[in-house]
Structures are given as C-alpha cells and as structure tokens.
C-alpha cells in the first residue's frame, strides 16, 4: 500500500517536469482530396514546438498545384502557402498524464500562386460558344483562422490528428481576371470565409 | 443536391449545362403599387435585338419571370419583349468575368450589369434589383407594367438605370 502510494507520488513528480518537444507532421488530407479530384494537389507539412507546457508555437507550410485539361477548358495553378500561430492544449484541464492533446488553434495564413487558363470555352446555346483565355497572373491572399483539433499518440512519439479550421479572409488580390479555383492553404474560393478539415501524421522529438 | 451534383463530378453534359448556365432573370411587376405584386403577361415573345427568328420565348402565356442569355462574347446585349399589342426593348451594358465552376464542368461567365436602358411602350419603369449575374436563383431586373384592368395608356419617358 505504502509502496503504491510512493510510486504514484513519484509518477506525479515526474509529470510535473516539463520537457520541450519538437513535432513534425504531414497533412495527408491533400492525398485524400487528390482521390476525389486528381487535378488539384495540395501538400502540407507542419512543425510545432511546445515551448511552454501545453502551449505550442506552430508553423505550417505547403504547396498547391492544379492542372486541368479538358476539351472545353485548361487551367493551371502553382504556388505556396504558409501559416503561423499557436495551439493551446485543453486536456491539461483534466490532468491527463498522456501526451494526447485537445487543441484550440489560432493562425495567420498567407498564400501566393500563379494561375492561368490558356483555353476557356463558355458554352451558350443561343449566342454560340464563346472562346477566351486568361493570361498567367499572380494571386495573393491573407487570412486568419481558428480551429479545434485532436492529437493522439498511437505509438511512442507517433501521433495522428485531425483539425477543423474556420477561416476569415483579410485581404486578397482585388478584381483578379479570374477568381482562383482553390487557394492553397485556404480552401475553395468564392467567399470571405472557408472551412477545412485536416488529417495529419506526426512524429515528436523529445528534447531533454 | 448541388453538393451531390458537384461530387458526382457532373459527368453528364446536361448536368454541366444546368450548373454553368447563368441567365439574366427579368421579373414583371404591377406599376404603381406599394407592394411588389407580380404581373403575369400573356402572349409574350422574347428575342435578341436583330434576331426576331431566334425566339427565346414564343407567344407564351402567364409569364411573370423570364430568363434570357446575356451574350458571353460582348459587353452588351439587347432584347425585344414583344407583348400582344406593342414591343419594348431592353439594352444591357455589363462587365464580364470568367469563373471556374468545377474540373468537369469548366467555366461559366459572371456578369456585372452597369447600365440598362429601355423603351416605355408598355413598360413604365425598370429597376436593377441585383447587378451581379452569377447564378440561376436571383432576380436581376424588375420591370413594371400597368395593371391591365386599369389601362389608361402609358405615358412614361424612355429610361435608363445605372449601377
């Protein structure tokens, strides 16, 4: 009985020693998206650093390519995006000893890419089909996003996680010749708000 | 429904046509009313100016809303509304921008109406209710016609509306 109490005391003492940790991740939801729409391919990686207990500094970045070719239209986009912000672990509130985390996230995001449409045919039964094109042009967007997510340690230092993010566009290239089909890191365009779901795999490097 | 269509990749051309079609919608209202009261018209024929043989509507009855295609290749389109006893014309100026709907369905044209001018043989006035023509749901132009039961003739001057 006494030994058990001592052990438990020792364990809780261990828990209070905070070790900073660096974690890298790959967002695999881009691969899932490619199954549905092979022409659009976002790839994204992340780095987070637990600099204070339950508080993580996070940087995410990635690339987006889109390449469509059909009889009636051609469209390409190519660029990068990045996000920076912080995650806060809510699970500490119920003193969970595991490394699992329920996270609330806040990010600033930026995306920049070139897009062009060398062939556009607008079908029209009355006026006849109209053929046009849009030259290559650069599009930029800035936004803020907030979200909630979950990270579960499935093996030692290996995590899987998902997160749901809501985004508000701060500014974007005004009056582009054509609205982008998909803004890397932000989501489908067509509004000042967007929602995305992410699924990621992570590896954590403990720092002693 | 729309999501299901998009997810299916709209492989049917007809589905794509429905999604990419982006007509201008003109609704008829009774003139001189405090409230907006739809005014169905009978024997309505509609065609683009200069193309009387290519009728978009052909002597149709009980029409209170029409859909007409704006010319995607020009910044202006004009239409003749032929009523039973008289004709009116509506000229529309607009800006165009292309919009990619989906990988399978491709592009559609969005229109921004900048100015509308019209004759007033039967029409008494016209209002641009929504200058952005980007879907098949909005009502873009409201035209007002006299109450047929109270037809004292129409003495309005030709007009124009700007956005």
HADDOCK unambig.tbl for C-alpha pairs under 7 A between the chains (distance, minus, plus):
assign (segid A and resid 68 and name CA) (segid B and resid 103 and name CA) 6.58 0.50 0.50
assign (segid A and resid 72 and name CA) (segid B and resid 106 and name CA) 6.81 0.50 0.50
assign (segid A and resid 73 and name CA) (segid B and resid 106 and name CA) 5.91 0.50 0.50
assign (segid A and resid 120 and name CA) (segid B and resid 107 and name CA) 6.68 0.50 0.50
assign (segid A and resid 122 and name CA) (segid B and resid 107 and name CA) 6.22 0.50 0.50
assign (segid A and resid 122 and name CA) (segid B and resid 108 and name CA) 5.86 0.50 0.50
assign (segid A and resid 127 and name CA) (segid B and resid 71 and name CA) 6.02 0.50 0.50
assign (segid A and resid 130 and name CA) (segid B and resid 72 and name CA) 6.36 0.50 0.50
assign (segid A and resid 130 and name CA) (segid B and resid 73 and name CA) 5.74 0.50 0.50
assign (segid A and resid 177 and name CA) (segid B and resid 97 and name CA) 6.70 0.50 0.50
assign (segid A and resid 178 and name CA) (segid B and resid 97 and name CA) 6.35 0.50 0.50
assign (segid A and resid 178 and name CA) (segid B and resid 98 and name CA) 5.72 0.50 0.50
assign (segid A and resid 178 and name CA) (segid B and resid 99 and name CA) 6.08 0.50 0.50
assign (segid A and resid 179 and name CA) (segid B and resid 99 and name CA) 6.16 0.50 0.50
assign (segid A and resid 181 and name CA) (segid B and resid 100 and name CA) 6.13 0.50 0.50
